[in-house]
Amino acid sequence: MRSKNKQAALSYANKGWKVFPVTPNQKRPLTALAPQGYKNATSDPLIIEQWWTDHPTANIGLNLEASGLVCVDVDSYKKNCVFDTYMQARKLPETLQQRSARGGTHYIFRSPPDTKYPGILGEGVDIKHKGYILLEPSTFVGPSMQEKGSYSWMNDITPADAPDWLLSVKSNCLKEKQPETPIASQVFAPRTSLDSSRLKAEASQGINWHSNVLRLVGKMVAYGATDPEIHATTDALTLDGYTIEKTREEVQLMADGARQKGFGDGLCARGEMSVGSFGTLQTDRLGKPICNHSNVVTLLIKHPDWENVFVTDAFDRVKKVLKPLPHDGRSTSSFIPRQLVDNDYTAVCVWLNDFGITSVQKSTVIDAVQAVCAQQTFNPLMDYFRRIQKLYPADDNLLDGWMCQFLGVNVSSEDERKYITAVSRLMLIQAVARAKKPGCKADSVIVLEGEQGTGKSTVLRKLFSDKHFGDQLPHMASKDASSYLKGKWCVELAELDFKRKTEVETIKAFISRLTENYRPAFGREEIEVARTCVFIGTTNSDNYLSDETGNRRFLPIKTTSIDIDNLGEHRDRLWAAAAHAYDKGEQYWLTSEVVDLARDQAKRRLEQDPWVETIETRMSSITEASIMDALAACFPGIDAQAISIPMTRRMSRCLQLAGWVKDGKFNSGDRRNQVKFVNSTPTERKPETDYCF
């Protein structure tokens, strides 16, 4: 039986609203299911069903912007609420209304796309759009346990279009807004020291409230302040529209985080300029912290301003900036991680000056940032797998049939069905294996065949994402090929075609490697890196293989009508299914039974030599022969002196392509010590017809 919360969530999704789970009796996203909070909101009934099956009592959050809605949140229970006054000269359309847990009212309207709203309309009136609200039957219980309530609909009508007065609020606010300081100026503008009075003054006015209170709390913890002492200071910084209980809840998280980072391990060093430092910092004879590697590394790791700012992407092996630099004016939620650049070192130098370290050597800062990046790593691909595996369960049916469903692969026999199913699973599980266990053996190359322009390359780009996909691999014999693989999850071998044996050997050797050895650009030493990518071929041809001995690595798949959009919608489910299968220990190589089927598939793609047809025509009744016998039989009258080594090698290969098998050597007669080939399927020579009477 479905819980009432699950039924409600599904009914909202049926309206096209994007919902997500929120912690029961709270307003915080349930990050165990929705790691990115309201950004994980969806209207997919399967995901919603799974979420509320795992947590039946979870509150329901509504992503307003994603659902095309805007909410006027009126805290009518507050004495200074200006909503009634504001609306005296304006008309309020009849629209969907909800009673909030504290007794306020949510007026919900349809919002035009790409519309921006100010966060506050007036005292006690908020405009919510880039965020979320809770929906019936969600409940809320305050920290004191005395504040309890539930959300309930006041009517059941379709949301009206946002009125003109609500849409025009944006432009009026923008007219009064002062020009923003460019980001570069914000980062490098001179700043005052971390004095408590400035932090409290700015926070009380709502200026960078979270940042200023965080630094104030960090300072107090560093000086050994207790929780009651901290709350006594920060309670006065509670902004209008918030309760002291909510402020205390937020501040307590800050204090706990500061202590976990070691702020309370030793009392703060002397002097106003070192208020955010630790007792372990090395100082000069005047007691001021100095600029050395130890101090800078400690600050960049433990100070709240720099917590997890400088990191290394373990998959791309690239040093990155994961969060906004201090004072750059952007929120963490809107910041897009980027690569480390030279100006970041300058920003650290400026911050150190503000902190109280007036003599800063940039070379020391550069070394320290590099060391911090080496200590702090993250892997976005692993984070992706963890997220989707929580969202989607194992799905063997999808893993078995996705090539038929999305790539238009046709099945004509039971053997072919076994082969396609095995390759469908192998392709994805092998890729998961390389991502989760770099350097593992994964040398199978799926080859997608199909007409030009059908979307074979687009399939790979959609599956592996633009960021981790590459189709410009340099020549495999060059050092550039090894460095090109950095940060790649899939590399396309475009228009795969084997012309010469040397090319075949080069490709086989390259795709079989487990590691890459190369010297990075501007690097001093050669490095060895475990391989994280798989190789997938694409071709328009149907006879692209020329080496009959190494084709076990190449697994051909004939595509027809490719459904890119449908594949994109199921991408996360596919990778979740493959990750679940890998975690359960499923092998990502072919079984002995399927190996024979794969060999037959590869044989059909072998480049045909005209000599093979000649052998089949002229030697079908011969049971055994040497290479010289075969040349004489296929080319009567050939001059023995004209036979070259390349001709004998070609004949040897063609005999095997025609089904002949090597069977040791002849041990007598004129053919003694010559390689013996045996016809595995000889046919009886038909007697010539005699028409004489």
C-alpha positions as CSV (number, residue, x, y, z in Angstrom):
1,M,0.0,0.0,0.0
2,R,1.4,3.4,-1.0
3,S,2.0,6.0,1.7
4,K,0.1,9.3,1.5
5,N,3.3,11.1,0.8
6,K,4.1,8.9,-2.1
7,Q,0.6,9.2,-3.5
8,A,0.8,13.0,-3.3
9,A,4.3,13.1,-4.9
10,L,3.1,11.0,-7.8
11,S,0.0,13.1,-8.2
12,Y,2.2,16.3,-8.4
13,A,4.4,14.5,-11.0
14,N,1.3,13.7,-13.0
15,K,0.8,17.5,-13.3
16,G,4.3,17.8,-14.7
17,W,5.7,19.3,-11.5
18,K,9.3,18.4,-10.5
19,V,9.5,17.0,-7.0
20,F,12.2,15.6,-4.7
21,P,12.4,14.1,-1.2
22,V,13.0,16.3,1.8
23,T,14.0,15.2,5.3
24,P,10.9,14.2,7.3
25,N,9.6,17.1,9.5
26,Q,12.3,19.4,8.1
27,K,13.0,21.6,5.2
28,R,16.4,20.2,4.3
29,P,16.7,18.0,1.1
30,L,17.1,14.3,1.9
31,T,20.6,14.1,0.4
32,A,20.8,10.3,0.8
33,L,18.4,10.2,-2.1
34,A,18.8,13.6,-3.7
35,P,22.5,14.6,-3.3
36,Q,22.0,17.9,-5.2
37,G,18.8,18.8,-3.4
38,Y,16.2,20.5,-5.6
39,K,18.4,20.1,-8.6
40,N,17.6,16.4,-8.5
41,A,13.8,17.1,-8.7
42,T,12.0,15.0,-11.3
43,S,8.5,14.0,-12.6
44,D,9.6,10.5,-13.4
45,P,7.2,8.2,-11.6
46,L,9.7,5.3,-11.4
47,I,12.2,7.5,-9.5
48,I,9.5,9.0,-7.3
49,E,8.2,5.5,-6.5
50,Q,11.7,4.4,-5.5
51,W,12.4,7.5,-3.4
52,W,9.2,7.3,-1.3
53,T,9.5,3.5,-1.0
54,D,12.9,4.0,0.6
55,H,11.6,6.9,2.8
56,P,7.8,6.8,3.0
57,T,7.6,9.7,5.4
58,A,9.9,12.0,3.5
59,N,8.5,15.5,2.9
60,I,7.8,16.7,-0.7
61,G,9.9,19.5,-2.2
62,L,8.8,21.3,-5.4
63,N,11.4,22.8,-7.7
64,L,9.6,25.9,-8.7
65,E,11.6,27.1,-11.7
66,A,11.9,23.6,-13.2
67,S,8.1,23.2,-12.9
68,G,7.4,26.6,-14.5
69,L,6.1,28.2,-11.3
70,V,6.7,31.1,-9.0
71,C,5.5,31.4,-5.4
72,V,4.7,34.5,-3.4
73,D,5.3,33.4,0.2
74,V,3.4,35.6,2.6
75,D,4.3,35.3,6.4
76,S,1.0,36.8,7.5
77,Y,1.6,35.7,11.0
78,K,4.3,38.3,11.4
79,K,3.3,41.7,12.8
80,N,5.3,43.7,10.3
81,C,4.1,41.8,7.2
82,V,3.4,44.4,4.4
83,F,1.5,42.2,2.0
84,D,-2.0,43.7,2.7
85,T,-0.6,47.2,2.3
86,Y,1.3,46.3,-0.8
87,M,-1.8,44.7,-2.4
88,Q,-4.1,47.7,-1.8
89,A,-3.3,49.2,-5.2
90,R,-2.9,45.8,-7.0
91,K,-5.2,43.0,-8.0
92,L,-4.6,39.5,-6.8
93,P,-5.7,36.9,-9.3
94,E,-7.5,33.8,-8.1
95,T,-4.8,31.2,-8.1
96,L,-3.6,28.0,-6.3
97,Q,-3.0,28.7,-2.6
98,Q,-1.4,26.6,0.2
99,R,-1.2,27.1,3.9
100,S,2.3,26.8,5.2
101,A,3.3,24.9,8.3
102,R,3.7,28.2,10.3
103,G,0.4,29.7,9.2
104,G,1.6,31.7,6.2
105,T,0.2,31.5,2.7
106,H,1.8,30.4,-0.6
107,Y,0.3,32.0,-3.7
108,I,1.5,29.9,-6.7
109,F,1.5,31.3,-10.2
110,R,2.7,30.1,-13.6
111,S,5.9,31.8,-14.6
112,P,7.2,32.6,-18.1
113,P,10.5,30.9,-18.9
114,D,13.8,32.7,-18.1
115,T,12.0,35.2,-15.8
116,K,14.0,36.6,-12.9
117,Y,12.5,37.8,-9.6
118,P,14.0,39.5,-6.5
119,G,14.1,37.3,-3.5
120,I,12.2,39.7,-1.2
121,L,9.1,41.8,-2.1
122,G,8.9,43.4,1.3
123,E,8.7,42.8,5.0
124,G,7.3,39.3,5.5
125,V,6.8,38.7,1.8
126,D,9.3,36.5,-0.2
127,I,9.2,35.6,-3.9
128,K,10.4,32.1,-4.4
129,H,11.4,30.9,-7.9
130,K,15.0,29.7,-8.0
131,G,14.5,27.2,-5.2
132,Y,11.8,25.2,-3.7
133,I,8.8,25.0,-1.3
134,L,7.3,22.1,0.5
135,L,3.9,20.7,-0.5
136,E,1.0,19.0,1.3
137,P,1.2,16.7,3.3
138,S,4.7,17.7,4.4
139,T,5.2,18.6,8.0
140,F,7.7,20.8,9.9
141,V,8.9,20.6,13.5
142,G,11.1,23.4,14.9
143,P,14.3,22.9,16.9
144,S,12.4,23.5,20.2
145,M,9.8,20.9,19.3
146,Q,7.1,23.4,20.2
147,E,6.8,24.8,16.7
148,K,4.9,22.2,14.7
149,G,2.7,22.4,11.7
150,S,1.8,20.9,8.3
151,Y,1.3,22.1,4.8
152,S,-2.3,22.0,3.4
153,W,-4.0,23.2,0.2
154,M,-6.5,26.0,0.6
155,N,-8.0,25.4,-2.8
156,D,-7.6,23.1,-5.7
157,I,-7.4,25.2,-8.8
158,T,-5.0,25.6,-11.7
159,P,-2.2,28.2,-11.0
160,A,-3.0,31.5,-12.7
161,D,-0.4,33.3,-14.9
162,A,1.9,35.5,-12.9
163,P,0.3,39.0,-12.7
164,D,1.9,42.0,-14.3
165,W,2.8,43.6,-10.9
166,L,4.8,40.5,-10.0
167,L,6.6,40.4,-13.4
168,S,7.4,44.1,-13.2
169,V,8.9,43.9,-9.7
170,K,12.1,42.6,-11.3
171,S,12.6,45.7,-13.5
172,N,11.8,48.1,-10.7
173,C,14.4,46.5,-8.5
174,L,16.9,46.5,-11.2
175,K,16.5,50.3,-11.7
176,E,17.4,50.8,-8.0
177,K,20.3,48.3,-8.1
178,Q,23.8,49.6,-8.2
179,P,26.2,48.4,-10.9
180,E,27.9,45.2,-9.8
181,T,31.6,45.3,-9.3
182,P,33.4,43.1,-11.8
183,I,34.5,39.7,-10.4
184,A,38.2,40.5,-11.0
185,S,37.8,43.7,-9.0
186,Q,36.1,41.9,-6.2
187,V,38.8,39.3,-6.0
188,F,41.7,41.7,-6.0
189,A,40.3,44.7,-4.3
190,P,42.0,45.7,-1.0
191,R,40.3,44.3,2.1
192,T,40.4,45.0,5.8
193,S,41.4,42.5,8.4
194,L,39.1,40.0,10.0
195,D,37.8,42.3,12.8
196,S,34.7,41.1,14.7
197,S,32.9,44.4,14.6
198,R,33.0,44.6,10.8
199,L,31.8,41.0,10.5
200,K,28.9,41.5,12.8
201,A,28.0,44.9,11.3
202,E,27.8,43.4,7.7
203,A,26.0,40.3,8.8
204,S,23.4,42.3,10.8
205,Q,22.6,44.2,7.5
206,G,22.3,41.0,5.5
207,I,25.5,41.5,3.7
208,N,27.1,38.1,2.9
209,W,25.4,36.9,6.0
210,H,26.6,33.2,5.8
211,S,30.2,34.1,4.9
212,N,30.6,36.7,7.6
213,V,28.9,34.7,10.3
214,L,31.0,31.6,9.3
215,R,34.2,33.6,9.7
216,L,33.0,35.1,13.0
217,V,32.2,31.7,14.4
218,G,35.5,30.3,13.2
219,K,37.3,33.1,15.0
220,M,35.4,32.4,18.2
221,V,36.0,28.7,18.1
222,A,39.7,29.3,17.5
223,Y,39.8,31.4,20.6
224,G,38.1,28.6,22.6
225,A,34.6,30.1,22.9
226,T,31.8,27.7,24.1
227,D,28.6,27.1,22.2
228,P,26.5,29.3,24.6
229,E,29.0,32.1,24.2
230,I,28.9,31.8,20.4
231,H,25.1,31.8,20.3
232,A,24.9,34.8,22.6
233,T,26.8,36.7,20.0
234,T,25.1,35.4,16.9
235,D,21.5,35.4,18.1
236,A,21.6,39.2,17.6
237,L,22.4,38.7,13.9
238,T,19.1,37.0,13.2
239,L,17.6,38.6,10.1
240,D,14.0,39.5,9.7
241,G,12.0,36.6,8.4
242,Y,14.1,34.1,10.4
243,T,13.8,32.8,14.0
244,I,16.5,32.7,16.6
245,E,16.1,28.9,16.6
246,K,16.9,28.7,12.9
247,T,19.9,31.0,13.4
248,R,21.2,28.7,16.2
249,E,20.7,25.6,14.1
250,E,22.8,27.2,11.3
251,V,25.5,28.5,13.6
252,Q,25.8,25.2,15.4
253,L,26.7,23.5,12.1
254,M,29.3,26.1,11.5
255,A,30.8,25.7,15.0
256,D,30.8,21.9,14.7
257,G,32.5,22.1,11.3
258,A,35.2,24.5,12.6
259,R,36.0,22.2,15.5
260,Q,36.3,19.2,13.1
261,K,38.8,21.2,11.1
262,G,40.9,21.7,14.2
263,F,40.1,25.3,15.0
264,G,39.7,24.4,18.7
265,D,42.9,22.2,18.9
266,G,45.0,25.2,19.9
267,L,44.1,28.7,20.9
268,C,44.4,31.4,18.2
269,A,47.8,33.0,17.7
270,R,48.2,36.5,19.0
271,G,47.1,39.6,17.2
272,E,44.1,40.7,15.3
273,M,45.5,39.8,11.9
274,S,45.8,36.1,12.8
275,V,42.3,35.6,14.2
276,G,41.5,32.8,11.8
277,S,44.7,30.9,12.3
278,F,45.7,27.9,14.5
279,G,48.1,27.5,17.4
280,T,50.2,25.2,15.2
281,L,51.1,28.0,12.7
282,Q,54.8,28.9,12.8
283,T,55.5,32.5,13.7
284,D,58.3,35.0,13.7
285,R,59.8,36.5,16.9
286,L,57.0,39.0,17.1
287,G,54.4,36.2,17.1
288,K,53.1,36.8,13.6
289,P,52.6,33.9,11.2
290,I,55.2,33.6,8.5
291,C,54.9,32.6,4.9
292,N,56.3,29.2,4.6
293,H,55.1,26.0,3.0
294,S,53.8,24.5,6.2
295,N,51.7,27.5,7.2
296,V,50.2,28.1,3.7
297,V,49.3,24.4,3.3
298,T,47.7,24.3,6.7
299,L,45.6,27.4,6.0
300,L,44.5,26.2,2.5
301,I,43.3,22.9,3.9
302,K,41.8,23.9,7.3
303,H,40.6,27.5,7.0
304,P,36.8,27.8,6.2
305,D,37.6,30.2,3.4
306,W,39.6,27.6,1.5
307,E,37.9,24.3,2.5
308,N,38.0,22.0,-0.5
309,V,38.7,24.9,-2.9
310,F,41.8,23.5,-4.5
311,V,41.5,19.8,-5.5
312,T,42.6,17.3,-8.1
313,D,40.2,15.7,-10.4
314,A,41.4,12.1,-10.0
315,F,39.8,11.0,-13.3
316,D,41.0,13.8,-15.5
317,R,44.2,14.2,-13.5
318,V,43.8,17.9,-13.6
319,K,44.1,20.4,-10.8
320,K,40.8,22.3,-10.3
321,V,39.1,25.1,-8.4
322,L,36.0,23.4,-6.9
323,K,34.4,26.3,-5.1
324,P,34.5,30.1,-5.4
325,L,37.5,31.8,-4.1
326,P,37.0,34.0,-0.9
327,H,35.2,37.3,-1.7
328,D,34.7,36.6,-5.4
329,G,31.0,37.4,-5.0
330,R,29.5,34.1,-6.3
331,S,27.6,31.4,-4.4
332,T,28.8,27.9,-4.3
333,S,25.6,26.6,-6.0
334,S,26.2,28.8,-9.0
335,F,29.9,28.2,-9.3
336,I,31.1,25.9,-12.1
337,P,34.3,24.0,-11.2
338,R,37.2,25.1,-13.5
339,Q,40.9,24.4,-14.0
340,L,43.4,26.1,-11.8
341,V,44.9,29.3,-13.4
342,D,47.8,31.6,-12.6
343,N,45.5,34.3,-11.2
344,D,44.4,32.0,-8.4
345,Y,47.9,32.1,-6.9
346,T,47.6,35.9,-6.8
347,A,44.3,35.6,-5.1
348,V,45.8,33.4,-2.4
349,C,48.6,36.0,-1.9
350,V,46.1,38.8,-1.4
351,W,44.1,36.7,1.1
352,L,47.3,35.9,3.0
353,N,48.1,39.6,3.2
354,D,44.6,40.3,4.6
355,F,45.1,37.4,7.0
356,G,48.2,39.1,8.5
357,I,51.0,37.5,6.6
358,T,52.4,40.6,4.9
359,S,55.5,39.2,3.4
360,V,54.4,36.6,0.8
361,Q,56.5,34.7,-1.7
362,K,54.4,33.7,-4.7
363,S,56.7,30.7,-5.4
364,T,55.9,29.4,-1.9
365,V,52.1,29.9,-2.6
366,I,52.4,28.0,-5.9
367,D,54.1,25.1,-4.2
368,A,51.6,25.0,-1.4
369,V,48.6,25.1,-3.8
370,Q,50.1,22.2,-5.7
371,A,50.6,20.2,-2.5
372,V,47.0,20.9,-1.4
373,C,45.7,19.7,-4.7
374,A,47.7,16.5,-4.3
375,Q,46.1,15.9,-0.9
376,Q,42.5,16.8,-1.8
377,T,41.1,14.7,-4.7
378,F,37.7,13.8,-6.0
379,N,36.5,11.6,-8.9
380,P,33.4,13.0,-10.7
381,L,32.8,9.7,-12.5
382,M,32.7,7.8,-9.2
383,D,30.4,10.5,-7.8
384,Y,28.2,9.9,-10.8
385,F,28.0,6.2,-10.3
386,R,27.2,6.6,-6.6
387,R,24.4,8.9,-7.4
388,I,22.7,6.9,-10.2
389,Q,23.1,3.6,-8.4
390,K,21.0,5.2,-5.5
391,L,18.4,6.4,-8.0
392,Y,18.1,3.3,-10.2
393,P,18.1,-0.4,-9.3
394,A,19.7,-3.2,-11.3
395,D,18.0,-3.8,-14.6
396,D,19.3,-6.9,-16.5
397,N,16.6,-6.6,-19.2
398,L,17.7,-3.1,-20.1
399,L,21.3,-4.2,-20.1
400,D,20.6,-7.2,-22.4
401,G,18.5,-5.4,-24.9
402,W,19.6,-1.8,-25.2
403,M,21.4,-2.3,-28.5
404,C,18.3,-3.7,-30.1
405,Q,16.1,-1.0,-28.4
406,F,18.2,2.1,-29.2
407,L,20.7,1.1,-32.0
408,G,18.3,-0.8,-34.2
409,V,20.3,-4.0,-34.0
410,N,18.4,-6.9,-35.7
411,V,18.5,-10.5,-34.5
412,S,18.0,-13.3,-37.1
413,S,18.9,-16.4,-35.1
414,E,19.3,-17.7,-31.6
415,D,23.1,-17.7,-31.9
416,E,23.0,-14.1,-33.0
417,R,20.8,-13.2,-30.0
418,K,23.3,-14.8,-27.6
419,Y,26.1,-12.9,-29.3
420,I,24.4,-9.5,-29.3
421,T,23.2,-9.9,-25.7
422,A,26.7,-10.7,-24.5
423,V,28.3,-7.8,-26.4
424,S,25.6,-5.4,-25.2
425,R,26.5,-6.2,-21.6
426,L,30.2,-6.4,-22.2
427,M,30.4,-2.9,-23.8
428,L,29.0,-1.1,-20.8
429,I,30.3,-3.3,-17.9
430,Q,33.8,-3.1,-19.4
431,A,33.6,0.7,-19.5
432,V,32.5,0.7,-15.8
433,A,35.4,-1.6,-14.9
434,R,37.9,0.8,-16.5
435,A,36.4,3.8,-14.6
436,K,36.2,2.0,-11.2
437,K,39.4,0.1,-11.6
438,P,41.8,1.9,-13.9
439,G,44.4,-0.3,-15.6
440,C,42.3,-3.5,-15.5
441,K,42.4,-5.7,-18.6
442,A,39.8,-4.5,-21.1
443,D,40.9,-5.0,-24.7
444,S,37.7,-5.9,-26.4
445,V,36.8,-3.4,-29.1
446,I,33.1,-3.2,-30.0
447,V,32.8,-2.1,-33.7
448,L,29.5,-0.3,-34.6
449,E,28.8,-0.8,-38.3
450,G,26.2,1.3,-40.2
451,E,25.6,3.7,-43.0
452,Q,27.3,7.1,-42.9
453,G,25.3,9.7,-41.0
454,T,23.2,7.4,-39.0
455,G,24.6,8.6,-35.7
456,K,27.2,6.0,-34.6
457,S,29.6,8.6,-33.2
458,T,26.7,10.5,-31.6
459,V,25.7,7.3,-29.7
460,L,29.2,7.2,-28.1
461,R,29.2,11.0,-27.3
462,K,25.7,10.7,-25.7
463,L,26.7,7.6,-23.7
464,F,30.1,8.8,-22.4
465,S,29.4,12.6,-22.4
466,D,31.3,15.2,-24.4
467,K,33.7,15.7,-21.5
468,H,35.0,12.2,-21.3
469,F,34.7,11.2,-25.0
470,G,37.4,11.6,-27.7
471,D,37.5,11.0,-31.5
472,Q,40.8,12.6,-32.5
473,L,43.3,10.0,-31.4
474,P,46.7,10.7,-32.8
475,H,48.7,7.9,-34.5
476,M,48.9,5.0,-32.1
477,A,52.7,4.7,-32.5
478,S,53.3,8.2,-31.3
479,K,53.8,9.5,-27.7
480,D,50.9,12.0,-28.4
481,A,48.5,9.1,-28.4
482,S,49.3,8.2,-24.8
483,S,48.9,11.8,-23.5
484,Y,45.6,12.2,-25.5
485,L,44.0,9.5,-23.4
486,K,44.2,11.6,-20.2
487,G,40.7,12.2,-18.9
488,K,39.1,10.0,-21.6
489,W,36.5,7.3,-20.8
490,C,35.8,6.3,-24.4
491,V,38.0,6.8,-27.5
492,E,36.4,6.3,-30.9
493,L,38.4,4.5,-33.5
494,A,36.7,6.2,-36.4
495,E,36.2,4.6,-39.8
496,L,38.1,1.5,-38.6
497,D,39.9,-0.1,-41.5
498,F,42.9,-2.4,-41.6
499,K,45.1,-2.0,-44.7
500,R,48.5,-3.4,-43.8
501,K,49.7,-6.0,-41.3
502,T,51.9,-3.4,-39.6
503,E,48.7,-1.4,-38.9
504,V,47.0,-4.4,-37.5
505,E,49.9,-5.2,-35.1
506,T,50.1,-1.5,-34.0
507,I,46.4,-1.4,-33.2
508,K,46.4,-4.7,-31.3
509,A,49.4,-3.7,-29.2
510,F,48.0,-0.3,-28.4
511,I,44.5,-1.4,-27.3
512,S,46.0,-4.2,-25.2
513,R,48.0,-1.8,-22.9
514,L,47.1,-1.4,-19.3
515,T,49.1,1.7,-18.6
516,E,50.4,4.8,-20.4
517,N,54.0,6.0,-20.1
518,Y,54.8,9.5,-21.2
519,R,56.2,12.8,-20.1
520,P,53.6,15.5,-19.6
521,A,54.0,18.9,-21.2
522,F,56.4,20.9,-19.1
523,G,56.9,17.9,-16.8
524,R,60.3,16.9,-15.7
525,E,59.8,13.1,-15.3
526,E,58.1,10.5,-17.3
527,I,55.0,9.2,-15.6
528,E,53.0,5.9,-15.7
529,V,49.3,6.2,-15.6
530,A,46.7,3.4,-15.4
531,R,44.4,3.5,-18.4
532,T,40.8,4.6,-17.8
533,C,39.4,4.4,-21.3
534,V,37.8,1.8,-23.6
535,F,38.1,1.8,-27.4
536,I,35.0,1.5,-29.6
537,G,35.3,1.4,-33.4
538,T,32.9,2.8,-36.0
539,T,32.9,2.0,-39.7
540,N,30.7,2.1,-42.8
541,S,32.4,-0.9,-44.3
542,D,31.5,-4.6,-43.9
543,N,34.9,-6.1,-44.8
544,Y,37.3,-4.1,-42.7
545,L,39.3,-7.0,-41.0
546,S,42.3,-8.3,-42.7
547,D,44.1,-10.4,-40.1
548,E,42.6,-13.8,-39.4
549,T,44.6,-14.3,-36.2
550,G,43.8,-11.3,-34.0
551,N,40.1,-10.7,-34.5
552,R,39.0,-11.9,-31.1
553,R,39.4,-8.4,-29.8
554,F,37.0,-6.9,-32.4
555,L,33.3,-7.5,-31.8
556,P,31.2,-6.3,-34.7
557,I,27.6,-5.0,-34.2
558,K,25.5,-4.0,-37.2
559,T,23.3,-1.0,-36.5
560,T,20.3,0.3,-38.5
561,S,18.0,3.0,-37.1
562,I,19.5,4.7,-34.1
563,D,17.2,6.5,-31.5
564,I,19.5,9.1,-29.9
565,D,16.8,10.9,-27.9
566,N,15.5,7.7,-26.4
567,L,19.0,6.6,-25.6
568,G,19.7,9.9,-23.9
569,E,16.6,9.5,-21.7
570,H,17.8,6.1,-20.5
571,R,21.5,6.9,-20.2
572,D,21.6,7.1,-16.4
573,R,19.5,3.9,-16.1
574,L,21.9,2.1,-18.5
575,W,25.0,3.1,-16.6
576,A,23.4,2.3,-13.2
577,A,22.5,-1.2,-14.5
578,A,26.1,-1.8,-15.7
579,A,27.5,-0.5,-12.4
580,H,25.3,-2.8,-10.4
581,A,26.3,-5.7,-12.6
582,Y,30.0,-4.9,-12.2
583,D,29.7,-4.5,-8.4
584,K,28.1,-8.0,-8.3
585,G,31.3,-9.4,-10.0
586,E,29.9,-10.0,-13.5
587,Q,32.8,-10.7,-15.9
588,Y,33.3,-8.2,-18.7
589,W,34.8,-10.6,-21.3
590,L,33.2,-13.3,-23.5
591,T,32.5,-16.8,-22.3
592,S,34.0,-19.7,-24.3
593,E,30.6,-20.3,-25.9
594,V,30.2,-16.8,-27.1
595,V,33.9,-16.6,-28.3
596,D,33.1,-19.1,-31.1
597,L,30.1,-17.0,-32.1
598,A,32.2,-13.8,-32.1
599,R,34.8,-15.6,-34.3
600,D,32.2,-16.4,-36.9
601,Q,31.0,-12.7,-36.8
602,A,34.5,-11.5,-37.3
603,K,35.1,-13.9,-40.1
604,R,32.2,-12.4,-42.1
605,R,34.0,-9.0,-41.9
606,L,37.4,-10.3,-43.3
607,E,38.6,-8.5,-46.3
608,Q,38.3,-11.1,-49.2
609,D,41.3,-11.9,-51.3
610,P,40.4,-13.0,-54.9
611,W,42.9,-15.9,-54.4
612,V,40.4,-17.4,-51.9
613,E,37.8,-17.8,-54.5
614,T,40.4,-19.4,-56.9
615,I,41.3,-21.9,-54.2
616,E,37.7,-22.8,-53.5
617,T,37.1,-23.3,-57.3
618,R,40.2,-25.2,-58.3
619,M,41.2,-27.0,-55.1
620,S,37.9,-28.2,-53.7
621,S,38.6,-31.9,-54.4
622,I,42.2,-31.8,-53.2
623,T,42.7,-33.2,-49.7
624,E,46.2,-32.0,-48.9
625,A,48.8,-29.6,-50.5
626,S,51.8,-27.6,-49.9
627,I,52.0,-23.9,-50.7
628,M,53.9,-24.7,-54.0
629,D,51.1,-27.3,-54.9
630,A,48.5,-24.6,-54.3
631,L,50.2,-22.1,-56.5
632,A,50.6,-24.6,-59.3
633,A,46.9,-25.7,-58.9
634,C,45.5,-22.2,-58.9
635,F,47.9,-20.8,-61.5
636,P,48.8,-23.5,-64.0
637,G,52.0,-22.9,-65.8
638,I,53.4,-20.5,-63.3
639,D,57.2,-20.2,-63.4
640,A,58.7,-21.5,-60.2
641,Q,61.4,-18.9,-60.5
642,A,58.8,-16.1,-60.4
643,I,57.4,-17.2,-57.1
644,S,58.4,-14.7,-54.4
645,I,58.2,-14.9,-50.6
646,P,55.3,-12.4,-50.5
647,M,53.4,-14.7,-52.8
648,T,53.9,-17.7,-50.6
649,R,52.8,-15.8,-47.5
650,R,49.7,-14.6,-49.3
651,M,48.9,-18.1,-50.4
652,S,49.3,-19.4,-46.9
653,R,46.9,-16.8,-45.6
654,C,44.4,-17.5,-48.3
655,L,44.4,-21.2,-47.8
656,Q,43.5,-20.6,-44.1
657,L,40.8,-18.2,-45.1
658,A,39.4,-20.8,-47.5
659,G,39.1,-23.3,-44.6
660,W,42.4,-25.2,-45.0
661,V,44.2,-26.1,-41.8
662,K,47.9,-26.5,-41.2
663,D,48.9,-30.0,-40.2
664,G,52.6,-30.2,-39.6
665,K,55.0,-30.8,-42.5
666,F,55.4,-33.4,-45.3
667,N,58.0,-36.0,-44.3
668,S,58.8,-37.7,-47.6
669,G,59.1,-37.1,-51.3
670,D,59.7,-33.9,-53.2
671,R,57.6,-32.0,-50.6
672,R,59.6,-33.1,-47.6
673,N,59.8,-30.4,-44.8
674,Q,57.2,-28.3,-46.6
675,V,54.2,-27.1,-44.5
676,K,51.2,-29.4,-45.1
677,F,47.8,-27.9,-45.5
678,V,44.7,-30.1,-45.2
679,N,41.3,-29.4,-46.7
680,S,38.8,-29.6,-43.9
681,T,35.8,-29.9,-46.3
682,P,37.0,-31.6,-49.6
683,T,34.4,-32.4,-52.3
684,E,34.5,-35.3,-54.6
685,R,35.6,-34.5,-58.1
686,K,32.8,-35.0,-60.6
687,P,33.7,-37.3,-63.6
688,E,33.8,-35.6,-66.9
689,T,30.7,-36.3,-69.0
690,D,31.3,-38.6,-72.0
691,Y,29.0,-37.9,-74.9
692,C,30.5,-40.6,-77.2
693,F,28.1,-43.4,-78.4
